[in-house]
């Protein structure tokens, strides 16, 4: 069974998947093993590892440290074609579909494809859509891309539908690391109603209630990153998991 199918099975069983984003440059290596174990015990479903810029942090070392402390899937969330590691289970093969910068529409993908094949990890083709979040985020600056306006669901859904028609397996609605505002429910709902592929939502999600709202709006996977880089926040992992996993064991959906 493919990694992607396993992730979909978790989504179908639990209502939605809960993913944690780890930035190798910001993570404390001494704290990471304990955090990973708490995440596993709190019913986190997968880890994303990557960053818009990755200069000093070690992608390989971070992934290996996670894998040594749990058996959860570890998926690369690449900021460039160079962020590939044979130690991961898979990689989001991103196309920045909200951009008009050819580097992030095809050039980076062409550079990264042979590296992914050589690493023997599973690529998950994903349409990546930046959504305005109240500040200029790192990914926006690095990619030299304008985000989708947060008050224009129709524009967002057209981009998502294009991703679907291009054969992508998922669409990622991204407010950006450290975003002031998360992706509006109206955009998640519009994309969900207009497309047939799973929706990943990340950026600016700081409370379990906010995470739950994304799932109710139509998100299949919710990604939380910066919030858990602060000491003590690991105690909220279980609350986030409960909010995101909207199905009871008996299969009844919680609204």
C-alpha positions as CSV (number, residue, x, y, z in Angstrom):
1,X,0.0,0.0,0.0
2,X,1.3,3.4,-0.9
3,X,2.1,6.1,1.7
4,X,-0.6,8.3,0.2
5,X,-3.2,5.6,0.5
6,X,-2.3,5.0,4.2
7,X,-2.7,8.8,4.9
8,X,-6.1,8.7,3.2
9,X,-7.1,5.7,5.2
10,X,-6.3,7.6,8.4
11,X,-8.3,10.5,7.2
12,X,-11.3,8.3,6.5
13,X,-11.1,6.5,9.8
14,X,-10.6,9.7,12.0
15,X,-12.4,12.4,10.0
16,X,-9.2,14.2,9.2
17,X,-5.4,13.8,9.7
18,X,-3.3,15.8,12.1
19,X,0.2,16.6,10.8
20,X,3.0,18.4,12.7
21,X,5.5,20.5,10.7
22,X,9.1,20.5,12.0
23,X,11.5,23.1,10.8
24,X,15.1,21.7,11.1
25,X,16.5,25.1,11.7
26,X,14.2,26.0,14.5
27,X,13.8,22.7,16.3
28,X,15.8,22.1,19.5
29,X,17.6,18.7,18.9
30,X,17.7,18.0,22.6
31,X,13.9,18.5,22.9
32,X,12.9,16.7,19.7
33,X,12.9,13.1,21.0
34,X,10.6,13.9,23.9
35,X,8.3,16.0,21.7
36,X,8.1,13.2,19.1
37,X,7.1,10.6,21.7
38,X,4.5,12.9,23.1
39,X,3.1,13.5,19.6
40,X,2.9,9.8,19.0
41,X,1.1,9.2,22.3
42,X,-1.2,12.1,21.6
43,X,-2.5,10.6,18.3
44,X,-0.6,12.8,15.8
45,X,-0.8,11.1,12.4
46,X,2.3,12.3,10.5
47,X,5.3,14.7,10.5
48,X,6.2,17.1,7.8
49,X,9.8,18.2,7.8
50,X,11.1,21.2,5.8
51,X,11.4,25.0,5.5
52,X,11.2,27.8,3.0
53,X,14.9,28.3,3.6
54,X,17.2,25.7,5.0
55,X,20.8,26.9,5.5
56,X,22.2,25.4,8.7
57,X,19.6,22.9,9.9
58,X,20.2,19.2,8.8
59,X,17.2,17.7,7.0
60,X,18.7,14.2,7.2
61,X,19.5,14.4,10.9
62,X,16.1,15.8,11.8
63,X,14.3,13.1,9.9
64,X,16.4,10.3,11.4
65,X,15.8,11.6,14.9
66,X,12.1,11.5,14.3
67,X,12.2,8.0,12.8
68,X,14.3,6.7,15.7
69,X,11.6,7.8,18.2
70,X,8.4,6.8,16.4
71,X,7.0,4.8,13.5
72,X,4.8,7.7,12.2
73,X,5.2,8.7,8.5
74,X,7.7,11.4,7.9
75,X,7.1,13.5,4.8
76,X,9.3,16.2,3.4
77,X,7.7,19.6,2.9
78,X,10.4,21.1,0.6
79,X,11.2,24.7,0.3
80,X,13.5,24.0,-2.7
81,X,14.6,21.1,-5.0
82,X,17.5,20.5,-2.7
83,X,15.4,19.4,0.2
84,X,15.3,15.7,-0.5
85,X,16.3,12.9,1.9
86,X,16.4,9.1,1.5
87,X,15.5,8.8,5.2
88,X,11.9,10.2,4.7
89,X,8.9,8.1,3.7
90,X,7.7,10.5,1.1
91,X,7.7,14.1,-0.1
92,X,5.1,16.6,-1.1
93,X,5.9,17.2,-4.8
94,X,4.8,20.8,-4.7
95,X,3.7,23.0,-7.6
96,X,3.1,26.6,-6.4
97,X,0.0,26.9,-8.5
98,X,-0.9,30.4,-7.1
99,X,2.4,31.7,-8.4
100,X,3.3,33.0,-11.9
101,X,7.0,32.5,-11.2
102,X,8.2,29.7,-13.5
103,X,10.9,28.6,-11.1
104,X,8.2,27.3,-8.7
105,X,5.8,26.1,-11.5
106,X,8.3,23.8,-13.3
107,X,12.0,24.6,-12.8
108,X,12.4,23.4,-9.2
109,X,10.3,20.3,-10.0
110,X,12.6,19.4,-12.9
111,X,15.7,19.8,-10.6
112,X,14.1,17.8,-7.8
113,X,12.6,14.9,-9.7
114,X,15.8,12.9,-10.3
115,X,16.8,13.4,-6.6
116,X,13.5,12.0,-5.5
117,X,13.8,9.0,-7.8
118,X,17.4,8.4,-6.5
119,X,16.2,8.6,-2.9
120,X,13.5,6.0,-3.5
121,X,10.8,8.0,-1.6
122,X,7.2,8.4,-2.6
123,X,6.2,11.8,-4.3
124,X,2.8,13.1,-3.5
125,X,1.8,15.6,-6.2
126,X,0.3,18.6,-4.5
127,X,-1.0,21.9,-5.7
128,X,0.4,24.6,-3.4
129,X,-1.7,27.7,-3.0
130,X,-0.6,30.7,-0.9
131,X,-3.4,32.6,0.8
132,X,-3.0,36.2,2.1
133,X,-2.5,36.0,5.9
134,X,-2.0,39.6,7.2
135,X,1.8,39.7,6.7
136,X,4.4,38.9,4.1
137,X,5.5,35.4,5.0
138,X,8.9,33.7,4.3
139,X,7.5,31.5,1.5
140,X,6.0,34.5,-0.2
141,X,9.3,36.4,-0.1
142,X,11.4,33.4,-1.2
143,X,9.1,32.4,-4.1
144,X,8.5,36.0,-5.1
145,X,4.8,35.2,-5.4
146,X,1.7,37.1,-4.5
147,X,-0.8,35.1,-2.4
148,X,-4.5,34.6,-3.2
149,X,-6.6,37.3,-1.6
150,X,-8.2,36.0,1.6
151,X,-11.6,37.5,0.6
152,X,-11.8,35.8,-2.8
153,X,-12.9,32.2,-2.5
154,X,-13.8,32.0,-6.2
155,X,-10.2,32.7,-7.2
156,X,-8.9,30.1,-4.7
157,X,-11.3,27.4,-5.9
158,X,-10.3,28.1,-9.6
159,X,-6.7,27.5,-8.7
160,X,-7.5,24.3,-6.8
161,X,-9.6,23.0,-9.6
162,X,-6.7,23.6,-12.0
163,X,-4.5,21.5,-9.7
164,X,-7.1,18.7,-9.8
165,X,-7.3,18.8,-13.6
166,X,-3.5,18.7,-13.8
167,X,-3.7,15.4,-12.0
168,X,-2.5,16.4,-8.6
169,X,-3.5,14.3,-5.6
170,X,-4.1,17.1,-3.1
171,X,-4.2,20.8,-2.8
172,X,-2.4,22.6,0.1
173,X,-4.0,25.9,1.2
174,X,-1.1,27.7,3.0
175,X,-1.3,30.9,5.1
176,X,2.5,30.6,5.7
177,X,4.8,30.1,8.7
178,X,4.0,32.6,11.4
179,X,0.9,33.9,9.6
180,X,-1.2,36.4,11.5
181,X,-4.4,34.8,10.2
182,X,-5.2,31.3,9.1
183,X,-6.8,30.4,5.8
184,X,-10.5,31.6,6.1
185,X,-13.2,29.0,6.4
186,X,-14.9,30.5,3.3
187,X,-11.9,29.6,1.1
188,X,-11.6,26.0,2.5
189,X,-15.4,25.5,2.0
190,X,-15.3,26.9,-1.5
191,X,-12.4,24.7,-2.5
192,X,-14.0,21.7,-0.9
193,X,-17.3,22.2,-2.8
194,X,-15.6,22.8,-6.1
195,X,-13.0,20.0,-6.2
196,X,-12.7,16.3,-5.6
197,X,-9.2,16.0,-4.1
198,X,-8.2,16.2,-0.5
199,X,-7.4,19.6,1.1
200,X,-4.4,20.2,3.3
201,X,-4.6,23.4,5.4
202,X,-1.7,25.0,7.3
203,X,-0.4,28.3,8.7
204,X,-1.7,30.4,11.5
205,X,-3.5,27.6,13.3
206,X,-2.9,28.2,17.0
207,X,-5.9,26.7,18.8
208,X,-7.8,23.4,18.7
209,X,-11.0,25.3,17.9
210,X,-9.3,26.9,14.8
211,X,-8.1,23.5,13.7
212,X,-11.6,22.0,14.1
213,X,-13.1,24.8,12.1
214,X,-10.8,23.9,9.2
215,X,-12.0,20.3,9.3
216,X,-15.7,21.2,9.5
217,X,-15.1,23.6,6.5
218,X,-13.7,20.6,4.5
219,X,-10.0,20.1,5.3
220,X,-8.8,16.5,5.0
221,X,-5.4,17.2,6.8
222,X,-4.5,20.0,9.2
223,X,-0.9,21.1,9.7
224,X,0.3,22.9,12.8
225,X,3.9,24.1,13.0
226,X,5.1,27.2,14.8
227,X,2.7,26.8,17.7
228,X,4.5,23.7,18.9
229,X,8.0,25.3,18.7
230,X,7.3,27.0,22.1
231,X,8.1,25.2,25.4
232,X,5.1,23.7,27.1
233,X,2.8,23.7,24.0
234,X,3.3,19.9,23.6
235,X,0.7,19.6,26.4
236,X,-1.9,20.7,23.9
237,X,-1.1,18.0,21.3
238,X,-4.0,15.8,22.6
239,X,-6.5,18.7,22.4
240,X,-5.5,19.4,18.8
241,X,-5.8,15.7,17.9
242,X,-9.2,15.5,19.5
243,X,-10.4,18.6,17.7
244,X,-9.1,17.4,14.3
245,X,-10.2,13.8,14.6
246,X,-13.9,14.5,14.2
247,X,-15.1,10.8,14.1
248,X,-15.7,8.7,17.2
249,X,-14.5,5.1,17.3
250,X,-18.0,4.0,16.3
251,X,-17.7,6.2,13.2
252,X,-20.2,8.9,14.2
253,X,-19.1,12.3,13.1
254,X,-18.8,15.0,15.8
255,X,-20.1,18.4,14.7
